[in-house]
Amino acid sequence: MNDDELKRFLQRTLGGRRMPEGARDRILSGRRRPRAWIPALAAATFLVAAGGFLLTRIHRSLPHTIEVAFEGHAKSEAQRHAIASSTPREIAPTLSDATGRTVELPALRDHGFVQLEAHRCADTGTAHVIYANSWLKVSCFLFEADKFPLQAGEPLASSRVEARTFMKGTISAVAIREGGIVKLWISDLRVDQLAASAVDAEQKRYQMATTILSTTDAADARPMGAVLSGMPGVEDVQVGPERKECHVKYDPRNVTLDEIFAVVETSGSEASAIQGRRGK
């Protein structure tokens, strides 16, 4: 019954007489009294929501394998930020020793990170590669695919590779499966930022090209390699045993062969003394 209906009802009942003030006040105060069950319902709703939140957090707790990797990342040190101490070629034997197989792990130079070291992680029992720039570090752990709980993570949306994501506070992880190996990338980055670096590194392995720059003067080979090793898009440089040539591994998406030649020329080497061959 709304207010108008109540007013008409009282007028008919009283026959035009004025209602006593006391009765009128009791009726009006009764209509405005808050219902006692509303606070109880609100409290019950809150308890149900809180319980569901706790159950969700328990359900989403990280598997032990990933917890250990997060701890290993947190404990590792990157004391020589932005100074590469190991090249992909130097890291490869460590990865082979730790995993028992040949694993190619590209650099993250395009994203501003350099390799600091690679070792067998005592906590995880597998390989651990540490990258860093001037303010941040990235870890990459290698696991056997059949022993890694990949299905516990959230699928990475719009990914070109099989990948899952994990979170722990502000730290994110992206797990990428490649054959019998899972590469777990961990960093204090948003998951989309870390995924962009990790997926690009995975795709980069199939894009690499190699050129051999030869010179008639053996004294030019080592300085040439030093110049090229710091060039964006160049992944690795090896000076030949006779020191008359440099094997340059580079990403054609980011640097062209002509640009490599131009850098060598500006470094002081004679252009006529350089020959290039490209191959996969």
N, C-alpha and C positions, 0 to 999 in steps of 0.2 A: 504494500500500500504506500503510495507516494504522499507528499505533503498535501496536495490539493484534495486527494481522496479522503485523507484523514480529516481535513478541515470540514468538508461537506458532511462526513459522517457525524462529527461532533455537533454541527449545527442542527442536523435532523434530530439527534438524540436529545439535545438540550432544549429543543423547541424555541430557540431564539434567546434563551437565558444565557447569561455570562457564566463561564466555567470558573469555579473557585481557583484563586491564584495557586494554592498549594497543589491541587490536582494537575493544573496546567504545567507547573514546573516539573512535577514528577514524570509526566508523559514526555516532555521535551528532553529532560535529562536522560531518560531511559533510551530515547532514540539516538542520543549522541554518545552513549557510553561505549568505549572500545570493546570489541569482542575479546574475550579472554583466550580464545583458542588461536588467535593470530600469532602472538609471540611464540607460543609452543610450536606452531607449524613452522615458523621461521627457524627456530632452533633445530628442529628435526631435519629440515632441508639442509642447513649448514653442516650438520653431522654427517648426513649421507654424502654430500659433496666432498667433505674433507676425507671421509673414508675411501671414496672412489679415487681421490687424488693420491692418497698414500698407497693404495693398491696398484695404481698405475706406475708410481715411482718404483715400487718393489718389482713390478713386472719388467720394467725397463732397466733394471740394474745391469751393469756391464758384465759379460762373462769374464771368468778369471783370466783367461789368456789376454784379453784386451786390457783389463785392469793392470796387469803386470807390464804391458807395453806402455801404457800411460805413465806408470811409475818410472820405468826405464827412461822415457823421454824427459821427465821432470828432473831426474838425477843427473843426466848427462850434461857435460859442460861444453861450451863453445867459447873458448878463451881467445881464439884468434879470428874474430869476426871479419868476414869479407876478405880473408886471405886463404886461398885454396891450398891445402896441404897435401891433397891427393887428387889425381886425375881419374877419370873413369877407367883408364887402362890399369892404373895402380890399384884401384879398388876391386877390380874383377877377380884377382886371385883370392882375396879375402872372402868375397861372397861365395866363391866356389868351395873354399875350405869349410865355410860355415854351413853351407846348404848341401854340399855333396853333388852339386850340379852347376852347369854353366849358366849364369844369370847376367843379362845385360841390363844395367840400370843407368839410364841417361842422366845427364846433369840437369840442374834447374837454373842454369845461367840466364835463360830468357826471362826468368822471374826474379832475378837479382840475388840468387843464392849460389854459393860455391860449396864444394865438398870439403869437409874438414877431416873426416876420418871414417874408417870402417873397421868394425871389430865383431867378434862373437860376443853377444850379450849374455852375461852369466845368468841373468834373471829369466830371459825368455828362451835361452838355449839356441838362438838362431842369430842371423846376421843383423847388424844394426849400423846404418849409415847416417851420419850427422851432416847436415847442411846448415849454413848460416849466412845472414847478411849483417849489416852494421847494427841491427837492433833485434833480430829475431832468429830463432833456430827452427829447423824442420828435421824430424826423424823419419827414417824409413826402415821398418822391420820386415824381414822376409820369413814367411811361415809356409809349412807344407799345407796345401789346400785342404787335404782330408782331415787335418787336425785343427783347422781354424773355423770358428763359429760364424761364418759369413752370413748365415740366414738370420742372425740375431740383430743385424743392423737394418737401418731404413734404406730402401732402394734409392739410388741417386737418380733423380729425375733427369730426363733428356740426356742420358749419358751414352756415349758411343761404345763404352766398354762395360763389362760386368762389374759393378761397383756398389758398395754399401757404405753408409755413414754412421758414425758413432759420436756421442758428445759426453763430456765430463766437465761441468762448469763452463769455463771460457775456452777450454781446449777441445778441438775437434779432430776427428780421424776419418780418413777415407781408405777403405780396403778395396783393392783392385785385384781381381783374379786373372792370372795368365797361365793357362795350362795347369800344372801341378803346384804352382806357387801363388801365394797371396802376398801382395805388397801392401803393408799398412803404413800409410803416411799420417803423421801426427804433427800438429802445430797449434799455436795460440792464434789461430785465424778463424774467420767465419768459415763455415763448412763449404760455402760456394766458392770462396777464394781459394781454399786449399784444394778443392776438387778441380778447379780450373788448372792449377799447377800440376797436380798429379795426373790428370787425364792427358794433358798436353805432353807430359814427360813420357807417358805410355805410348801415345801416338807417334812421338818423335822417333822412336826406335825404327820405324818403318820408313822414315823420310831421309835418313842420313845418306850423305854422299861423301866420297873420298877423292881428293886430288893429290897428285905427287908433284911437288915443285922442286925441280932440280937446278943446280947451279954449277958452273965450272970451277968456282972458287969455294973450297971447303970451309973457309973462314966465314962465308956468308950464311951458311946453313943454320947455325945455332942462333945468331941474332935474328934471322928471319923467323925462326920458330918462336922466339920470345915475343916478337911483335904480333904474330898471328894468334898466339895463345890468348891474348887479351882482347881479341876482336869479337864483337857481338855476332852470334850465329856460328862461331867456330867452337866445336865441342872438345876436340883433342888434337894435339900436334906432337908428332914423334919425329925426331931427327934420326936419319938413317945411320947405320953403323960406320959407313965411310964418310959421314958428315958432309955429303954432297947433295942431299935431298931431304925434304920435309914431307912427311905423310900428314895431310891435313884432313880431318874429319869435320864436316860442317853440315848445317841444316839449310838446304836450298830455299826454304820458305823465308829465311831471315837474312841471308847473305848470298850474293851471286859470285860466281867464279871471277867475273870481271872486277868486282869490288875487292876480292882477295888480291888479285894481281895489282890493283891500284895501290893498295896498302903496302905491298912489297916494294913497289917502285918508289913510293914516297919515303920508304925507310932507308933508301940509299942503294939498293941493289939494282944491278943493270937488268932492264926488262928483257933484253935479248938473251940473257943468261938463264931465263926461267922458262920452263916448259911445264904445261899442266895436262893432267889426264884425269878424267872424271869417271867414277864407277861406283856401283853399289857394293 
